[in-house]
Amino acid sequence: MPVRKKRRRYLSFRVDCTRSLITKEIWDSIQRRVLDLYGVQGLSQVEPVLIDFDEDTQTGVLRSNRDKIRSLRAVLALITEVGGAPAAVRVCRTSGTIRSLKKKT
């Protein structure tokens, strides 16, 4: 019996913060918030993966399970602090491929 390939969605986001952030800080903040909101089981269902984060422009790309993209958007909306500094994460665009996501932005 063949196994069906997991469908994924890519999400472009921008971080508004009072200071410049590094990749590890934003990734830790996203993972911690998913765990706080949905627990370990929710983290395994959402499957967030930080594909890219540009420390100069403070923009990045996240990958998630297609069925849980709304959950990931909710998590990003609830982030109010990153690395001890006040911050807000804004979702710019969602797409089915990285190529079309980068083309649109």
URMO-V240647 format. One record per residue. N is the residue number from 1. RES is the residue in one letter. OMEGA is omega in radians with two decimals (999 if undefined). D_FIRST is the distance of its C-alpha to the first C-alpha in Angstrom with 1 decimal. Layout:
[[N/RES/OMEGA/D_FIRST] [N/RES/OMEGA/D_FIRST]]
This chain:
[[1/M/-3.10/0.0] [2/P/3.12/3.8] [3/V/-3.12/6.6] [4/R/-3.14/9.5] [5/K/3.12/12.7] [6/K/3.10/15.6] [7/R/-3.07/18.4] [8/R/3.05/21.8] [9/R/-3.14/25.4] [10/Y/-3.03/28.5] [11/L/3.09/31.8] [12/S/-3.12/35.2] [13/F/3.11/37.9] [14/R/-3.13/41.5] [15/V/3.03/43.4] [16/D/-3.07/47.0] [17/C/-3.12/48.7] [18/T/3.10/52.3] [19/R/3.13/51.4] [20/S/-3.10/49.1] [21/L/3.05/45.8] [22/I/-3.04/43.7] [23/T/-3.10/39.9] [24/K/-3.13/39.6] [25/E/-3.11/41.6] [26/I/3.14/39.6] [27/W/3.10/36.2] [28/D/3.14/37.6] [29/S/3.13/38.9] [30/I/-3.14/35.7] [31/Q/-3.13/33.7] [32/R/-3.13/36.5] [33/R/3.08/36.7] [34/V/3.11/32.9] [35/L/3.13/33.3] [36/D/-3.03/36.5] [37/L/-3.01/35.1] [38/Y/-3.13/31.6] [39/G/-3.09/31.5] [40/V/3.13/28.9] [41/Q/3.10/26.0] [42/G/3.10/27.1] [43/L/3.13/27.3] [44/S/3.11/23.7] [45/Q/-3.14/22.7] [46/V/-3.14/25.1] [47/E/3.13/24.3] [48/P/3.08/27.6] [49/V/3.09/28.2] [50/L/-3.11/31.6] [51/I/-3.05/31.1] [52/D/3.00/34.8] [53/F/3.13/38.1] [54/D/-3.07/41.4] [55/E/3.12/44.2] [56/D/-3.10/46.9] [57/T/-3.14/45.8] [58/Q/3.08/43.9] [59/T/-3.12/40.9] [60/G/3.14/37.2] [61/V/3.09/33.6] [62/L/3.03/30.9] [63/R/-3.14/27.1] [64/S/3.01/25.3] [65/N/-3.07/22.2] [66/R/-3.09/22.7] [67/D/-3.07/22.7] [68/K/-3.10/25.4] [69/I/3.09/27.8] [70/R/3.09/30.4] [71/S/3.12/30.4] [72/L/3.09/31.0] [73/R/3.11/33.8] [74/A/3.12/35.4] [75/V/-3.12/35.3] [76/L/3.13/37.1] [77/A/-3.10/39.6] [78/L/3.12/40.5] [79/I/-3.14/41.3] [80/T/-3.11/45.1] [81/E/3.10/45.8] [82/V/3.12/44.5] [83/G/3.12/46.1] [84/G/3.14/49.0] [85/A/3.09/50.0] [86/P/-3.08/49.6] [87/A/3.04/46.8] [88/A/3.12/44.8] [89/V/-3.12/41.5] [90/R/3.09/41.2] [91/V/-3.13/38.1] [92/C/-3.05/38.9] [93/R/3.06/35.8] [94/T/-3.12/32.0] [95/S/3.12/29.8] [96/G/3.13/26.2] [97/T/3.11/27.2] [98/I/-3.11/29.8] [99/R/-3.13/31.4] [100/S/3.10/32.3] [101/L/3.14/33.3] [102/K/3.11/35.8] [103/K/-3.08/37.0] [104/K/-3.08/37.9] [105/T/999/39.8]]
